Amino acid sequence: MLNRSYFQPQGMDNVRLVLTQAEKDTQNNPLFHEDFFSDPPRGWEARYDNSYPNVIYDSKYGKYRCYYTLCSKDNDSAGADKEERARRDYCPSPTRIASLAYAESDDGINWVKPNLGFVEFEGSRDNNMLFRFAHGTGVFLDEDETDPRKRYKMVTKVEYPGKKNYMAVNFSEDGVHWGEMIKWPRWNPPADSHNLPFRDKQDGLFKVVTRIWKDGVRIEAICSSPDFINWSAPHEIIRGSGFESQVYSMPVFWYDGIYLGLASMFHEGDRSAANFDTVDLELTLGTTAERFDRIATDQYLIPRGDGHYPNGDFDCGCIFAAPPLEMDNRLVFYYMGGNGQHTNFRETSFARAFLPKDRFACYEPRDSRREATLPTQTFYAYGDDLAILADVAEGGKISAALCTNWRSEPFEGYGFADCVLTPRDDGYLTLRWKKPLTALENTGFSIVFHFSGTKLFAMKGEITPQTSRYYEGAPIL
């Protein structure tokens, strides 16, 4: 139901799209946090900042893995205890060093930060860092890779404060032991955010979602590569709205034939606004990886917690999420939540939230006192299976008819009164009429839903949409 091209907006009446909020794991959150103030302290964890989590389950090794960016050197955070942090503003130093850290888990709940022995910090290698001078690192497990040495792939911004910086990639078999950084031969976008790589399900190319700047605001962009070494120039795929809602970062993931993005929306431009200098998590959609749109503006997938720094909830200030993992017929969104403003002091923690599959957003009546109408574009049937995922409240109802278009009367035997809904084991409701779908043969039809007291989340079945009535692109001359 997220793909707008499936609907006829002229025929929609009294209907709105509402984003579902994920349910936080209040029993276990936070799963881990900055250990700078712990006993014993981890001195390299003075500030996670945005942290840009990448969470992967590796079935070969039976491990959940989390890769997260931190500031292993941050003089202002390291020099201020929590009382001082509450009294004054944060002043980042140009000598601040971003590094990549690693944690792992057997169950996705209890996490360990192992002493890897790779990076020296204050004379010791007893820490969980994989690399220093690595900013906004993205990692993914490439299930389609034939070379076992390249199962894991990484894109990062190698950043030496005040000196040089460049884009680089890396490879690993087990996700822990990595090779040397390989510099991009060409292009060096700002990339001062989460640089999330993936293999495009549609064209087979490698892609990385990164960040550029235009007109003084943050813009999400994408680069492509046939070999994960040679990358194209970045081009814009989404921007927010002015200063007040900028897309700070946007990890993306493939879901049921579309791309969804986890856009961390940064708010500035009005110091008196209640959300000034905070970061909220919106959901975006792309029918390809080359262009995304906001699904429900100013509605948030994982809401920030209550309160303010220093006494608010651990995630009251900023939310940065990783692409979800599927567990027990639900999606698990791991995220980093900060308890303060983006540019100020904050302590950041790792947490998770749950969302049932296929329930990202729903259509519901805008005015609960009136029936809603939601017509689809033209579909064709190649079988008789058609089902919807809907929550019907007590006293609510939903029905559907098949029509030539939203203005026309239903086909005979496919009217609202002919519609029967039957519950299925997977939570969906099967739609049936007096006549089977296949009786329409090659006749196109619009599915017109009427409902009240109902939330309509999804539709699936043996139907295929007609080519879009809108021409997208320009003719080749």
Protein Blocks (a to p, Z undefined) as FASTA:
>chain_A
ZZmklpcfklgghiacddddddddfklmcfbdcfklgccddfklmbgkloopaddddfkn
opacddddddfbcfklmmpcfklmmmmccdddfkbccdddddddfkomaccdddehlacc
ehiabdcbfbghiehiacdddfkbmblklmpacddddddehiacdddddddfkomaccdd
dddfbhjafklacddddddfklopacddddddeehiacddddddfklmaccddddfbdce
hjklccfbacdddeehiacdddddddehiakbmkgoiacddddddfbfkbccdfbghiaf
bacdedjdfkbcfklmbccddddddeehiacddddddfbdfklccddddddddddehilb
ccddfblmbccdddddddddfbfbdcddddddehiacdddddfblmbccdehiafklpcc
dddfkopacdddfbdfklnmmaccddddddehiacfbdcdjddddddfbdgdjddZZ
